Structure formats: structure tokens, C-alpha cells
Amino acid sequence: MMAHLDDILAEWVLETLEPPAREAAERHLADCARCQGEVRRLSMARDALSVLTPPVEPPASVLGALMERMEGPRRFERFAEPVASFFDLSREHSLRMLESLGDASRWMPGPVEGSELFPVEPGPAREGMMAAVLRLHPGVRYPKHTHLGRELNLVLEGGLREDSGHEVWPGEALEKTVGSAHGFSALLGPACLCAVLLEGATEFEEALASPS
């Protein structure tokens, strides 16, 4: 279940959410009074603006900049500070790393077919931990495994669903303790991009479908 819809409420009100995210948001809104109130507030603001402002076709440059902000590397800017804290980096280093996610040459094959890894050099507070961004394409399953050390995750885009049914969405964290086990799958929609810190090794209970 989502904690709250703060990161996607504006998209919900503007009706720009992709179907999987929209359906999950509908389920959440059915029971969350806090988010229902935020939707009413944002809807009133949207309606007021639509009355006060006559429709104007934006210049191509403005539309291009907006699309770059929504779909290009800059779409991750809002995660600069959480990612900096996650990997123990400066905000500037975090921003550069997030922008580099658009560089195909920086990615390497991941541990399962349909996945890639973007290695990250973490700061001193994360020394000794494996650090990377995992990209898991829609519907791809990461097999069940047991953690011999902690695993920390921060979803940046898309989403994942653990075998238990627990879903993790952009901006949400998932921590697995020593001895815990889980498998998970990327939700339909955009590929799941997840910052990962791994302390120690993992033991897989199912065979890895390796790209190699």
C-alpha cells in the first residue's frame, strides 16, 4: 500500500497518470481521508485557474522544456536530496549521478534477464556496501533471495511488488534486515528504477535467469 499520494496528486488531478498508477491511486483514495482532502484542494485550484486563464498554446520551446523536465534526465531532480542522503553524497554529486542515468554506456547487464545495473561510488558512511541503481523492466521478476546483510532500496521511478503483495512506489523506501527473504516484480508502466545498497551477500532460493 502507498503511504500517501503526495508525489503524484498533481498528476492525479490533471488526469495524466498511467493506468497502473491511476488504479493504485484509486484504491488508496477510497480509504485515505487525508489524500481525499488534498485532491479536493488541488481540484479547486485547478478549476479556478481554468476559469481565470484563457487557454493559450504554449511556445514550442516551453513545451520542449516541460517534456524534458517530465521525461528527460531532469525528471529525477526532485530526488537529489533523498538520493544524496541514501548514498552519502553531496547534493551536487547526487544531481550529476541522476543526470547520468540517461547515459546508456554507464549501464551494465544486471543479475537477471530484463535488468541492468548502474554502479554508484557511495560516500564514506556507506563504505563497504554494494551501491547501484537497478533497472527492472516492466513485469520482470527478481527471484526470491535471503539477505545475509541489510538491503536498502529507494524507488525512483516505476514501482515494484513483493511476492507478499506489498507495493513500493517512487519516493518510498524498502529495507530488508539480515535473514529476511523476498522476491519481487516490476509493476507495469515505466521501468522500475531503484537505488540499492547491499551489505553482505544474498542467497538465491531460485535460479537466476542471467542475460549471459
Salt bridges, closest charged atoms under 4 A:
ASP6 OD1 - ARG34 NH1 3.06
ASP7 OD1 - ARG78 NH1 3.67
GLU38 OE1 - ARG41 NH2 2.70
ASP47 OD1 - ARG46 NH2 3.02
GLU77 OE1 - ARG69 NH2 3.30
GLU77 OE2 - ARG74 NE 2.96
GLU81 OE2 - ARG91 NE 3.54
GLU116 OE1 - ARG135 NE 2.84
GLU116 OE1 - HIS137 NE2 3.00
GLU151 OE2 - HIS145 NE2 3.93
GLU151 OE1 - HIS147 NE2 3.57
GLU151 OE1 - HIS182 NE2 3.41
GLU157 OE2 - ARG75 NE 2.51
GLU162 OE1 - HIS166 ND1 2.87
GLU162 OE2 - LYS176 NZ 3.09
GLU162 OE2 - HIS182 ND1 2.73
ASP163 OD2 - ARG141 NH2 2.48
GLU167 OE1 - ARG27 NH2 3.99
GLU167 OE2 - ARG161 NH2 2.63
GLU175 OE2 - ARG150 NH1 3.84
GLU199 OE1 - ARG150 NE 3.32
GLU205 OE1 - LYS144 NZ 3.95
GLU206 OE1 - ARG141 NH1 2.64
